[in-house]
Amino acid sequence: MKLYDFDGMFDAKLSEYVNKNSGKYGEEEWEDVVPALYKKFGDTVIKSLGKTPNEFYSSMSDGEIIKCLKAHLRQSVPVSGFLSSAIEERNAVKLLAPLLDGTREEVLYAMSVIGAEKSVTVKYFGLLVSSDEEEFKNKCAEIIKENADEVSALAIERYKLGEDQGLMLEILSRSTVKSDEILEALLNAFRTDPDNVPMHAGYLALYGDERALPYLLDKIDEEGISFVEFTELKYAIESLGGEYSKERDFSDDPYYKLINPEG
């Protein structure tokens, strides 16, 4: 299959246009002009093809367009906006889901288009737990959190195994399922990780189970907590419907001094 770098063609045309109109537009105006030119290029007939870029892709079958996409990704030929748009105008999830079993380039492209689609959340979870790359695992987790309920049972099991516990807690905190197991996992981390109290208090606030209030209230009343910890704990308490009104003195706290230089 012959591949066409339509973005490269456009860049060449754009360079010519910019040279001819260098003083015609200001910087902000160019931000509007370039997308308009790109859109126009998509409907411009390429002589060697006898078609416009948009026509070239719209004339392909589903199988052909995915074959073309794979070839672009595997041969490092830029995937133009015209190809992406042609895919997105179809049933993109159905077309791209199989790519989640493909090469890294195919997986990343499919994820970028499919996004937080509920039907592939379990697949994303599988990608997360099978990867050794922290950046990729975090990327998966960010998407999974949008549909955390779909994998909450899987996340609990992995947390209990001691695997990816930080990411599992992050996912579990976004679940809307009120579960004793999830609450216990979040509380256990809150109680046993004194270096990350604000983060774990935030997870409890996100989870929204008021049964966490006694633990938050006990913690906020401790002497020696930092102003950052106090602030996050107070927010979590209030978000769960509680209240903490005791006056505390943080005048010696470095962060408090930073945001209250005269206080």
Backbone hydrogen bonds in HBPLUS format (Angstrom, degrees):
<---DONOR---> <-ACCEPTOR-->    atom                        ^
c    i                          cat <-CA-CA->   ^        H-A-AA   ^      H-
h    n   atom  resd res      DA  || num        DHA   H-A  angle D-A-AA Bond
n    s   type  num  typ     dist DA aas  dist angle  dist       angle   num
A0008-GLY N   A0005-ASP O   3.10 MM   3  5.25 118.5  2.50  97.7 112.2     1
A0009-MET N   A0005-ASP O   3.02 MM   4  6.42 154.6  2.08 149.4 157.0     2
A0010-PHE N   A0006-PHE O   2.87 MM   4  6.10 157.5  1.92 145.2 151.5     3
A0011-ASP N   A0007-ASP O   2.85 MM   4  6.08 157.8  1.90 147.5 153.6     4
A0012-ALA N   A0008-GLY O   3.11 MM   4  6.36 152.0  2.19 144.9 151.3     5
A0013-LYS N   A0009-MET O   3.10 MM   4  6.43 159.8  2.14 149.2 154.5     6
A0014-LEU N   A0010-PHE O   2.70 MM   4  5.92 158.3  1.74 156.8 164.1     7
A0015-SER N   A0011-ASP O   2.89 MM   4  6.04 153.6  1.96 143.7 150.0     8
A0016-GLU N   A0012-ALA O   3.25 MM   4  6.54 156.2  2.31 143.4 148.7     9
A0017-TYR N   A0013-LYS O   2.99 MM   4  6.27 157.8  2.04 147.6 154.2    10
A0018-VAL N   A0014-LEU O   2.79 MM   4  6.02 160.2  1.83 157.0 161.7    11
A0019-ASN N   A0015-SER O   3.07 MM   4  6.25 160.3  2.11 146.3 151.2    12
A0020-LYS N   A0016-GLU O   3.09 MM   4  6.33 150.3  2.18 145.7 153.5    13
A0021-ASN N   A0017-TYR O   2.97 MM   4  6.10 131.6  2.21 141.1 154.4    14
A0021-ASN N   A0018-VAL O   3.17 MM   3  5.07 131.6  2.41  92.8 106.0    15
A0024-LYS N   A0021-ASN O   3.08 MM   3  5.16 161.7  2.11 110.3 116.1    16
A0030-TRP N   A0026-GLY O   3.01 MM   4  6.33 151.4  2.10 154.9 162.5    17
A0031-GLU N   A0028-GLU O   3.17 MM   3  5.25 130.8  2.43  95.4 108.0    18
A0032-ASP N   A0029-GLU O   2.97 MM   3  5.41 147.3  2.08 109.6 119.0    19
A0033-VAL N   A0029-GLU O   2.94 MM   4  6.22 154.2  2.00 148.6 157.1    20
A0034-VAL N   A0030-TRP O   2.98 MM   4  5.88 179.2  1.98 152.9 152.6    21
A0037-LEU N   A0033-VAL O   2.90 MM   4  6.18 152.4  1.98 154.7 163.3    22
A0038-TYR N   A0034-VAL O   2.90 MM   4  6.17 154.4  1.97 153.0 160.6    23
A0039-LYS N   A0035-PRO O   2.96 MM   4  6.18 159.8  2.00 147.4 152.2    24
A0040-LYS N   A0036-ALA O   3.03 MM   4  6.24 156.8  2.09 142.8 149.3    25
A0041-PHE N   A0037-LEU O   2.85 MM   4  6.09 151.0  1.93 145.7 154.0    26
A0042-GLY N   A0038-TYR O   3.09 MM   4  6.40 145.0  2.21 144.6 153.2    27
A0043-ASP N   A0040-LYS O   3.04 MM   3  5.38 148.6  2.14 106.1 115.5    28
A0044-THR N   A0041-PHE O   3.03 MM   3  4.93 164.6  2.06 111.0 111.2    29
A0054-ASN N   A0042-GLY O   3.16 MM  12  5.49 165.2  2.18 149.2 147.7    30
A0046-ILE N   A0051-LYS O   2.85 MM   5  5.72 175.0  1.85 138.5 136.9    31
A0049-LEU N   A0046-ILE O   2.85 MM   3  5.37 144.5  1.97 117.1 128.2    32
A0050-GLY N   A0046-ILE O   2.74 MM   4  5.75 156.8  1.79 160.9 167.5    33
A0056-PHE N   A0052-THR O   2.86 MM   4  6.06 154.2  1.93 155.1 162.9    34
A0057-TYR N   A0053-PRO O   3.32 MM   4  6.62 156.1  2.38 149.2 152.1    35
A0058-SER N   A0054-ASN O   2.99 MM   4  6.08 160.0  2.03 149.6 156.1    36
A0059-SER N   A0055-GLU O   3.07 MM   4  5.96 139.7  2.23 144.1 150.2    37
A0060-MET N   A0057-TYR O   3.11 MM   3  5.42 159.8  2.15 109.1 115.4    38
A0065-ILE N   A0061-SER O   2.93 MM   4  6.13 161.3  1.97 156.3 160.8    39
A0066-ILE N   A0062-ASP O   3.15 MM   4  6.34 155.4  2.21 149.0 154.6    40
A0067-LYS N   A0063-GLY O   3.02 MM   4  6.15 154.1  2.09 142.5 150.3    41
A0068-CYS N   A0064-GLU O   2.86 MM   4  6.06 152.6  1.94 145.5 153.3    42
A0069-LEU N   A0065-ILE O   2.93 MM   4  6.14 155.0  1.99 138.2 145.0    43
A0070-LYS N   A0066-ILE O   2.91 MM   4  6.12 167.4  1.93 152.3 154.8    44
A0071-ALA N   A0067-LYS O   3.07 MM   4  6.26 155.5  2.13 142.9 149.6    45
A0072-HIS N   A0068-CYS O   2.98 MM   4  6.30 155.5  2.05 151.0 157.6    46
A0073-LEU N   A0069-LEU O   2.99 MM   4  6.30 163.5  2.02 156.8 160.5    47
A0074-ARG N   A0070-LYS O   2.86 MM   4  6.01 164.7  1.88 154.8 159.1    48
A0075-GLN N   A0071-ALA O   2.94 MM   4  5.85 145.0  2.07 143.1 151.2    49
A0077-VAL N   A0072-HIS O   2.89 MM   5  4.73 148.7  1.99 141.1 145.8    50
A0076-SER N   A0073-LEU O   3.45 MM   3  5.13 161.1  2.48  94.6  99.5    51
A0084-SER N   A0080-SER O   3.09 MM   4  6.42 170.3  2.10 153.6 156.2    52
A0085-SER N   A0081-GLY O   2.88 MM   4  5.89 156.9  1.94 139.4 146.2    53
A0086-ALA N   A0082-PHE O   3.06 MM   4  6.17 152.5  2.14 137.5 144.7    54
A0087-ILE N   A0083-LEU O   3.10 MM   4  6.40 150.3  2.19 149.0 156.5    55
A0088-GLU N   A0084-SER O   2.92 MM   4  6.16 162.7  1.95 152.8 157.9    56
A0089-GLU N   A0085-SER O   2.96 MM   4  6.08 134.9  2.17 143.8 154.2    57
A0090-ARG N   A0087-ILE O   3.03 MM   3  5.44 155.6  2.10 109.5 117.3    58
A0092-ALA N   A0090-ARG O   2.95 MM   2  5.47 123.6  2.28 108.2  91.9    59
A0095-LEU N   A0091-ASN O   2.99 MM   4  6.23 160.2  2.03 157.1 163.6    60
A0096-LEU N   A0092-ALA O   2.80 MM   4  5.79 159.3  1.84 151.3 156.6    61
A0097-ALA N   A0093-VAL O   2.89 MM   4  5.58 150.4  1.98 148.1 152.8    62
A0099-LEU N   A0096-LEU O   2.82 MM   3  5.33 140.3  1.98 115.9 127.9    63
A0100-LEU N   A0097-ALA O   3.00 MM   3  5.58 160.9  2.04 117.5 123.6    64
A0101-ASP N   A0098-PRO O   3.14 MM   3  5.85 164.8  2.16 117.1 120.9    65
A0102-GLY N   A0099-LEU O   2.86 MM   3  4.85 160.8  1.90 111.2 113.7    66
A0107-VAL N   A0103-THR O   2.88 MM   4  6.17 160.0  1.92 156.1 162.0    67
A0108-LEU N   A0104-ARG O   2.94 MM   4  6.14 169.7  1.95 153.9 156.1    68
A0109-TYR N   A0105-GLU O   3.02 MM   4  6.15 157.1  2.08 143.3 149.9    69
A0110-ALA N   A0106-GLU O   2.92 MM   4  6.05 168.6  1.94 150.8 154.4    70
A0111-MET N   A0107-VAL O   2.91 MM   4  6.11 162.3  1.94 153.5 158.6    71
A0112-SER N   A0108-LEU O   3.02 MM   4  6.15 151.7  2.11 141.4 148.8    72
A0113-VAL N   A0109-TYR O   3.17 MM   4  6.49 141.6  2.32 148.8 158.4    73
A0114-ILE N   A0110-ALA O   2.80 MM   4  5.86 171.8  1.81 162.5 164.8    74
A0115-GLY N   A0111-MET O   2.88 MM   4  5.35 151.7  1.96 131.5 140.9    75
A0117-GLU N   A0115-GLY O   2.89 MM   2  5.68 139.6  2.05 102.7  91.3    76
A0120-VAL N   A0117-GLU O   3.11 MM   3  5.92 161.1  2.14 124.9 129.9    77
A0121-THR N   A0118-LYS O   3.16 MM   3  5.30 171.5  2.16 114.6 116.1    78
A0124-TYR N   A0120-VAL O   2.95 MM   4  6.31 154.5  2.01 152.6 159.6    79
A0125-PHE N   A0121-THR O   2.95 MM   4  6.28 152.2  2.03 147.0 154.9    80
A0126-GLY N   A0122-VAL O   3.00 MM   4  6.33 151.9  2.08 144.4 151.4    81
A0127-LEU N   A0123-LYS O   2.99 MM   4  6.35 148.7  2.09 146.6 155.5    82
A0128-LEU N   A0124-TYR O   2.89 MM   4  6.21 153.9  1.96 150.2 157.4    83
A0129-VAL N   A0125-PHE O   3.04 MM   4  6.34 169.7  2.05 159.3 158.9    84
A0130-SER N   A0126-GLY O   3.14 MM   4  6.11 137.2  2.33 137.4 147.8    85
A0131-SER N   A0128-LEU O   3.27 MM   3  5.53 159.9  2.31 106.9 112.9    86
A0137-LYS N   A0133-GLU O   2.92 MM   4  6.15 162.1  1.95 158.5 164.3    87
A0138-ASN N   A0134-GLU O   2.92 MM   4  6.14 158.8  1.96 152.2 157.4    88
A0139-LYS N   A0135-GLU O   3.02 MM   4  6.25 148.9  2.12 141.0 149.7    89
A0140-CYS N   A0136-PHE O   2.95 MM   4  6.27 158.1  1.99 152.0 157.2    90
A0141-ALA N   A0137-LYS O   2.94 MM   4  6.19 160.8  1.97 148.5 154.0    91
A0142-GLU N   A0138-ASN O   2.97 MM   4  6.17 155.7  2.03 148.5 153.9    92
A0143-ILE N   A0139-LYS O   3.37 MM   4  6.68 154.3  2.44 144.6 149.8    93
A0144-ILE N   A0140-CYS O   2.87 MM   4  6.09 166.2  1.89 157.3 161.9    94
A0145-LYS N   A0141-ALA O   2.97 MM   4  6.06 153.4  2.04 152.5 157.0    95
A0146-GLU N   A0143-ILE O   3.11 MM   3  5.76 153.0  2.19 115.5 122.6    96
A0147-ASN N   A0144-ILE O   2.86 MM   3  5.56 155.2  1.92 122.4 129.7    97
A0150-GLU N   A0147-ASN O   3.01 MM   3  5.83 148.8  2.11 123.2 130.4    98
A0151-VAL N   A0148-ALA O   3.05 MM   3  5.66 152.5  2.12 116.5 123.7    99
A0155-ALA N   A0151-VAL O   2.82 MM   4  6.05 155.7  1.88 157.8 165.7   100
A0156-ILE N   A0152-SER O   2.98 MM   4  6.16 153.7  2.05 146.7 152.6   101
A0157-GLU N   A0153-ALA O   3.20 MM   4  6.41 162.1  2.23 144.6 148.9   102
A0158-ARG N   A0154-LEU O   3.03 MM   4  6.29 158.5  2.08 147.2 153.0   103
A0159-TYR N   A0155-ALA O   2.88 MM   4  6.03 154.2  1.95 145.4 153.0   104
A0160-LYS N   A0156-ILE O   2.96 MM   4  6.19 159.8  2.00 152.1 156.8   105
A0161-LEU N   A0157-GLU O   3.13 MM   4  6.39 137.1  2.33 137.7 148.9   106
A0161-LEU N   A0158-ARG O   3.14 MM   3  5.02 126.8  2.44  91.6 105.6   107
A0163-GLU N   A0158-ARG O   3.08 MM   5  5.47 159.9  2.12 162.4 156.3   108
A0162-GLY N   A0159-TYR O   2.91 MM   3  5.10 154.0  1.97 105.6 114.0   109
A0168-MET N   A0164-ASP O   2.87 MM   4  6.07 157.1  1.92 157.6 165.3   110
A0169-LEU N   A0165-GLN O   2.93 MM   4  6.08 158.1  1.98 149.7 154.0   111
A0170-GLU N   A0166-GLY O   3.11 MM   4  6.32 154.0  2.18 140.8 148.3   112
A0171-ILE N   A0167-LEU O   2.96 MM   4  6.22 155.7  2.02 148.4 154.1   113
A0172-LEU N   A0168-MET O   2.82 MM   4  6.01 167.1  1.83 151.7 155.9   114
A0173-SER N   A0169-LEU O   2.92 MM   4  5.99 149.3  2.02 146.8 153.5   115
A0174-ARG N   A0171-ILE O   3.00 MM   3  5.51 152.7  2.07 112.2 120.6   116
A0175-SER N   A0172-LEU O   3.05 MM   3  5.24 165.3  2.07 110.1 114.3   117
A0183-LEU N   A0179-SER O   3.03 MM   4  6.21 172.5  2.03 154.1 156.3   118
A0184-GLU N   A0180-ASP O   2.91 MM   4  5.99 159.2  1.95 145.9 152.1   119
A0185-ALA N   A0181-GLU O   3.02 MM   4  6.19 152.5  2.10 143.1 150.1   120
A0186-LEU N   A0182-ILE O   3.01 MM   4  6.29 163.1  2.04 155.5 159.5   121
A0187-LEU N   A0183-LEU O   2.84 MM   4  6.01 159.4  1.88 153.1 159.4   122
A0188-ASN N   A0184-GLU O   2.80 MM   4  5.81 154.0  1.87 143.0 150.7   123
A0189-ALA N   A0185-ALA O   3.14 MM   4  6.34 159.5  2.18 145.0 149.4   124
A0190-PHE N   A0186-LEU O   3.05 MM   4  6.22 152.7  2.12 139.6 147.6   125
A0191-ARG N   A0187-LEU O   2.87 MM   4  6.07 152.2  1.94 151.4 157.9   126
A0192-THR N   A0188-ASN O   3.01 MM   4  6.05 142.6  2.16 143.5 153.1   127
A0193-ASP N   A0189-ALA O   3.12 MM   4  5.71 120.8  2.49 145.2 150.2   128
A0196-ASN N   A0193-ASP O   3.07 MM   3  5.80 167.7  2.09 124.4 128.4   129
A0200-HIS N   A0196-ASN O   3.13 MM   4  6.41 168.2  2.14 159.9 162.8   130
A0201-ALA N   A0197-VAL O   2.86 MM   4  5.96 157.0  1.91 158.5 165.3   131
A0202-GLY N   A0198-PRO O   2.92 MM   4  6.08 149.4  2.02 142.0 150.6   132
A0203-TYR N   A0199-MET O   2.99 MM   4  6.37 144.6  2.11 142.6 152.5   133
A0204-LEU N   A0200-HIS O   3.05 MM   4  6.33 156.5  2.11 144.9 150.3   134
A0205-ALA N   A0201-ALA O   2.95 MM   4  6.24 150.1  2.04 144.7 153.3   135
A0206-LEU N   A0202-GLY O   2.93 MM   4  6.18 156.2  1.99 147.6 153.8   136
A0207-TYR N   A0203-TYR O   2.88 MM   4  6.14 156.6  1.93 149.4 155.9   137
A0208-GLY N   A0204-LEU O   3.08 MM   4  6.28 152.1  2.16 142.7 149.3   138
A0212-ALA N   A0209-ASP O   3.06 MM   3  6.12 168.2  2.08 130.5 132.7   139
A0213-LEU N   A0210-GLU O   3.02 MM   3  5.49 165.8  2.04 115.7 120.3   140
A0215-TYR N   A0212-ALA O   3.15 MM   3  5.61 124.3  2.48 112.4 125.3   141
A0216-LEU N   A0212-ALA O   3.16 MM   4  6.42 156.3  2.21 154.6 161.9   142
A0217-LEU N   A0213-LEU O   2.84 MM   4  6.00 163.1  1.87 164.1 168.8   143
A0218-ASP N   A0214-PRO O   3.00 MM   4  6.10 151.8  2.08 139.6 146.9   144
A0219-LYS N   A0215-TYR O   3.11 MM   4  6.23 155.7  2.17 138.9 145.5   145
A0220-ILE N   A0216-LEU O   2.94 MM   4  6.14 163.3  1.97 152.1 156.2   146
A0222-GLU N   A0219-LYS O   3.09 MM   3  5.43 163.0  2.12 110.8 116.2   147
A0230-PHE N   A0226-SER O   2.87 MM   4  6.12 163.4  1.89 150.7 155.8   148
A0231-THR N   A0227-PHE O   2.89 MM   4  6.05 161.2  1.93 148.4 153.0   149
A0232-GLU N   A0228-VAL O   3.11 MM   4  6.35 165.1  2.13 151.6 154.6   150
A0233-LEU N   A0229-GLU O   2.87 MM   4  5.99 161.3  1.91 155.0 161.0   151
A0234-LYS N   A0230-PHE O   2.87 MM   4  5.97 162.1  1.91 151.6 156.4   152
A0235-TYR N   A0231-THR O   3.05 MM   4  6.23 155.8  2.11 142.4 149.1   153
A0236-ALA N   A0232-GLU O   2.96 MM   4  6.16 160.6  2.00 146.8 151.9   154
A0237-ILE N   A0233-LEU O   2.90 MM   4  6.13 161.3  1.93 152.1 157.2   155
A0238-GLU N   A0234-LYS O   2.99 MM   4  6.17 166.8  2.01 150.4 153.7   156
A0239-SER N   A0235-TYR O   2.88 MM   4  6.03 150.8  1.96 148.7 157.3   157
A0240-LEU N   A0236-ALA O   3.13 MM   4  6.32 133.5  2.36 140.7 151.4   158
A0240-LEU N   A0237-ILE O   3.19 MM   3  5.32 136.6  2.39  97.5 109.2   159
A0242-GLY N   A0237-ILE O   2.81 MM   5  5.02 150.2  1.90 156.0 146.3   160
A0241-GLY N   A0238-GLU O   3.10 MM   3  5.06 160.5  2.14 104.3 107.8   161
A0253-ASP N   A0250-PHE O   2.92 MM   3  5.18 160.7  1.96 112.9 119.3   162
A0257-LYS N   A0253-ASP O   2.95 MM   4  6.22 155.9  2.01 156.6 163.7   163
A0258-LEU N   A0254-PRO O   3.00 MM   4  6.23 143.4  2.13 139.8 150.0   164
A0259-ILE N   A0255-TYR O   3.16 MM   4  6.51 153.6  2.23 150.6 154.7   165
A0260-ASN N   A0256-TYR O   2.80 MM   4  5.80 126.4  2.09 140.0 155.6   166
A0263-GLY N   A0260-ASN O   2.88 MM   3  5.03 156.1  1.93 110.4 118.4   167
